[in-house]
């Protein structure tokens, strides 16, 4: 499975997963033309996209959804999340499935799990590459990670998870109190510490690939996010580049 994180952060999120000649997108949070350009830059033609899976309806995850209409790509999201998703032709709208795999045309099996964000029906996804037998978990905007989410994601080979902020930086920021409260709430975003704690439960030291994503540009630093996760995994006896690989996006 090839992972291309085309965009990450509050300005937009879009992840391409490719196996063979088949690609699926997780989120489409940048303009349609930018998605097309970034796909071509990594050697993917947009007409090879089999499906799009949306975590939730916020614009930094849905801005580029007109891409689906142009290429007639089916779009999946939580059933209630369609209340606030616009711009997708009705015949392309689908509920986020427990399983997505027709056995012939698609390489993928995709399962959805509930996350905790200020949206109607936010989801994370576990993607199985049936050709290469690789499992990838994607957990973006969520204010907390509960045990059912850990159970859904465990035994993955790849983890793409947000490590959004350092709480002390949020508290010291010039954000309005309402924004600070939202970010730090159970329906906000994961702190570096929350992400590290979740990964400490998930990583088994079998060479897993971790991508830390959706970092706040004003309330986090890449090195801080990385060090927080490395410290938590070291406490479990796991060393970066020996037991797992890690990239901050």
C-alpha positions as CSV (number, residue, x, y, z in Angstrom):
1,X,0.0,0.0,0.0
2,X,1.3,3.4,-1.0
3,X,0.4,6.3,1.3
4,X,0.4,9.9,-0.1
5,X,-0.7,12.5,2.4
6,X,-1.6,15.3,-0.1
7,X,-2.7,17.8,2.6
8,X,-2.7,17.9,6.4
9,X,-3.8,20.6,8.9
10,X,-6.5,23.2,9.4
11,X,-6.0,24.4,5.8
12,X,-7.1,21.1,4.4
13,X,-6.8,17.3,4.7
14,X,-6.6,14.7,1.9
15,X,-5.0,11.2,2.0
16,X,-4.5,9.0,-1.0
17,X,-4.0,5.2,-0.5
18,X,-3.0,3.2,-3.6
19,X,-2.6,-0.4,-4.3
20,X,-1.7,-1.5,-7.8
21,X,-3.8,0.7,-10.2
22,X,-6.5,1.5,-7.6
23,X,-6.6,4.5,-5.3
24,X,-9.0,5.6,-2.6
25,X,-9.1,9.0,-0.9
26,X,-9.7,9.7,2.7
27,X,-11.1,13.3,2.9
28,X,-11.0,16.0,0.2
29,X,-10.3,19.2,2.1
30,X,-8.5,21.2,-0.5
31,X,-9.8,22.6,-3.8
32,X,-10.7,20.1,-6.5
33,X,-8.0,21.4,-8.9
34,X,-5.3,21.2,-6.1
35,X,-6.3,17.6,-5.5
36,X,-6.0,16.8,-9.2
37,X,-2.6,18.5,-9.3
38,X,-1.2,16.8,-6.2
39,X,-2.4,13.4,-7.4
40,X,-0.7,13.8,-10.7
41,X,2.5,14.9,-8.9
42,X,2.6,11.5,-7.1
43,X,1.8,9.6,-10.3
44,X,-2.0,9.0,-9.7
45,X,-4.5,9.9,-12.4
46,X,-7.9,11.0,-10.8
47,X,-9.9,8.6,-12.9
48,X,-8.2,5.7,-11.0
49,X,-9.9,6.8,-7.7
50,X,-12.3,4.0,-6.8
51,X,-14.0,5.8,-3.8
52,X,-13.8,8.7,-1.4
53,X,-14.3,8.3,2.4
54,X,-15.1,11.5,4.4
55,X,-14.4,11.7,8.1
56,X,-16.7,14.6,8.7
57,X,-18.3,17.6,7.0
58,X,-16.0,20.4,8.0
59,X,-14.6,22.3,5.1
60,X,-11.0,21.4,5.7
61,X,-12.1,17.8,4.9
62,X,-14.7,18.4,2.2
63,X,-13.8,21.5,0.1
64,X,-12.7,19.4,-2.9
65,X,-15.8,17.1,-3.0
66,X,-16.8,18.4,-6.5
67,X,-14.0,16.1,-7.7
68,X,-16.4,13.2,-7.0
69,X,-19.0,14.7,-9.5
70,X,-16.4,15.2,-12.2
71,X,-15.1,11.7,-12.1
72,X,-18.3,9.9,-10.9
73,X,-16.6,8.7,-7.7
74,X,-18.8,7.2,-5.0
75,X,-18.5,9.1,-1.7
76,X,-18.9,7.5,1.7
77,X,-19.6,9.2,5.1
78,X,-21.5,8.6,8.3
79,X,-25.2,8.4,7.7
80,X,-26.1,11.5,9.7
81,X,-23.0,13.4,8.4
82,X,-24.8,13.8,5.1
83,X,-27.0,16.4,6.8
84,X,-24.2,18.9,6.5
85,X,-22.3,17.6,3.4
86,X,-23.1,19.5,0.2
87,X,-22.0,19.5,-3.4
88,X,-22.1,15.7,-4.1
89,X,-24.5,14.4,-6.7
90,X,-27.2,12.3,-5.0
91,X,-26.4,9.1,-6.9
92,X,-22.8,9.2,-5.5
93,X,-23.8,9.6,-1.9
94,X,-23.3,6.5,0.3
95,X,-23.4,5.7,4.0
96,X,-20.1,4.8,5.6
97,X,-20.1,1.0,5.5
98,X,-19.0,-1.6,7.9
99,X,-17.4,-3.3,4.9
100,X,-16.7,-1.9,1.4
101,X,-15.6,-4.5,-1.1
102,X,-17.3,-6.0,-4.1
103,X,-14.6,-8.6,-4.6
104,X,-13.9,-8.0,-8.2
105,X,-13.4,-4.4,-9.2
106,X,-12.0,-3.1,-5.9
107,X,-8.9,-4.0,-4.0
108,X,-10.2,-2.5,-0.8
109,X,-12.1,-3.5,2.3
110,X,-13.0,-0.5,4.5
111,X,-14.5,-0.4,7.9
112,X,-15.7,2.7,9.7
113,X,-15.6,3.5,13.4
114,X,-17.1,6.3,15.4
115,X,-14.9,9.2,16.5
116,X,-15.7,12.2,18.8
117,X,-15.8,15.6,17.1
118,X,-18.3,18.4,16.9
119,X,-20.0,17.0,13.8
120,X,-23.2,14.9,13.3
121,X,-21.6,11.5,12.6
122,X,-17.8,11.7,12.4
123,X,-15.9,8.5,11.5
124,X,-12.4,7.0,11.3
125,X,-11.6,4.3,8.9
126,X,-9.7,1.0,8.8
127,X,-8.5,0.2,5.3
128,X,-7.5,-3.3,4.2
129,X,-5.4,-3.7,1.1
130,X,-6.6,-7.2,0.0
131,X,-3.8,-7.6,-2.6
132,X,-0.8,-6.8,-0.3
133,X,-2.5,-7.9,3.0
134,X,-1.9,-4.5,4.7
135,X,-4.1,-2.8,7.2
136,X,-4.1,1.0,7.6
137,X,-6.0,2.9,10.3
138,X,-6.9,6.6,9.9
139,X,-8.0,8.6,12.9
140,X,-8.2,12.3,12.3
141,X,-10.3,14.9,14.2
142,X,-11.4,13.5,17.5
143,X,-11.4,14.9,21.0
144,X,-10.7,11.5,22.6
145,X,-9.7,7.9,21.9
146,X,-11.9,5.4,23.6
147,X,-11.4,1.6,23.9
148,X,-13.8,0.8,21.0
149,X,-11.6,2.9,18.8
150,X,-8.5,1.2,20.0
151,X,-10.1,-2.2,19.2
152,X,-11.1,-1.1,15.7
153,X,-7.6,0.1,14.9
154,X,-5.4,-2.5,16.6
155,X,-3.2,-4.9,14.6
156,X,-2.7,-2.3,11.8
157,X,0.5,-2.0,9.8
158,X,0.1,1.8,9.3
159,X,-1.4,4.4,11.6
160,X,-2.4,7.9,10.3
161,X,-3.5,9.8,13.4
162,X,-3.8,13.4,14.4
163,X,-1.4,14.9,17.0
164,X,-3.0,18.3,16.9
165,X,-1.8,20.4,19.8
166,X,0.1,20.9,23.0
167,X,-2.5,21.9,25.7
168,X,-0.2,24.4,27.4
169,X,0.3,26.2,24.1
170,X,-3.5,26.3,23.5
171,X,-4.0,27.8,27.0
172,X,-1.4,30.4,26.4
173,X,-2.6,31.3,22.9
174,X,-4.6,34.4,21.9
175,X,-7.5,32.2,20.8
176,X,-10.9,33.2,22.2
177,X,-12.0,31.2,25.3
178,X,-14.7,29.5,23.2
179,X,-12.1,28.2,20.7
180,X,-9.7,27.1,23.4
181,X,-12.6,25.2,25.1
182,X,-13.6,23.5,21.9
183,X,-10.1,22.4,20.9
184,X,-9.4,20.9,24.4
185,X,-12.9,19.3,24.7
186,X,-13.9,15.7,24.2
187,X,-15.3,16.7,20.8
188,X,-12.3,18.8,19.8
189,X,-8.8,17.5,18.8
190,X,-6.2,15.1,20.1
191,X,-3.3,16.5,22.1
192,X,0.2,15.2,21.6
193,X,-0.2,13.3,24.9
194,X,-3.5,11.7,23.9
195,X,-2.1,10.6,20.6
196,X,1.0,9.1,22.3
197,X,-1.1,7.3,24.8
198,X,-3.3,5.8,22.1
199,X,-0.2,4.7,20.1
200,X,1.3,3.1,23.2
201,X,-1.7,0.8,23.3
202,X,-1.6,0.1,19.6
203,X,2.0,-0.3,18.6
204,X,3.4,-3.8,19.0
205,X,6.9,-3.2,17.7
206,X,6.5,-5.1,14.5
207,X,7.7,-2.3,12.3
208,X,4.5,-0.3,12.1
209,X,4.5,3.0,10.2
210,X,3.1,6.0,12.1
211,X,2.1,9.3,10.5
212,X,1.4,12.1,12.9
213,X,-0.9,14.5,11.1
214,X,-3.2,17.5,11.5
215,X,-0.7,19.5,13.6
216,X,-1.8,22.9,14.7
217,X,0.3,25.6,13.0
218,X,0.2,27.8,16.1
219,X,-0.2,25.5,19.0
220,X,2.2,22.7,18.3
221,X,5.6,21.9,16.9
222,X,6.6,18.9,14.8
223,X,9.5,18.0,17.1
224,X,7.3,18.3,20.2
225,X,4.7,15.9,18.7
226,X,7.4,13.5,17.7
227,X,9.2,13.5,21.0
228,X,5.9,13.0,23.0
229,X,5.1,9.9,21.0
230,X,8.7,8.6,21.0
231,X,8.8,8.9,24.8
232,X,5.6,7.0,25.3
233,X,6.7,4.2,23.0
234,X,10.2,4.1,24.6
235,X,8.4,3.5,28.0
236,X,7.0,0.4,26.3
237,X,10.4,-0.7,25.2
238,X,10.0,0.4,21.5
239,X,12.7,2.4,19.7
240,X,12.1,4.4,16.6
241,X,13.5,3.0,13.4
242,X,14.0,-0.4,15.1
243,X,10.5,-1.4,16.3
244,X,8.5,1.2,14.4
245,X,8.8,4.1,11.9
246,X,7.5,7.6,12.5
247,X,6.9,10.6,10.2
248,X,5.4,14.0,11.2
249,X,3.4,15.5,8.4
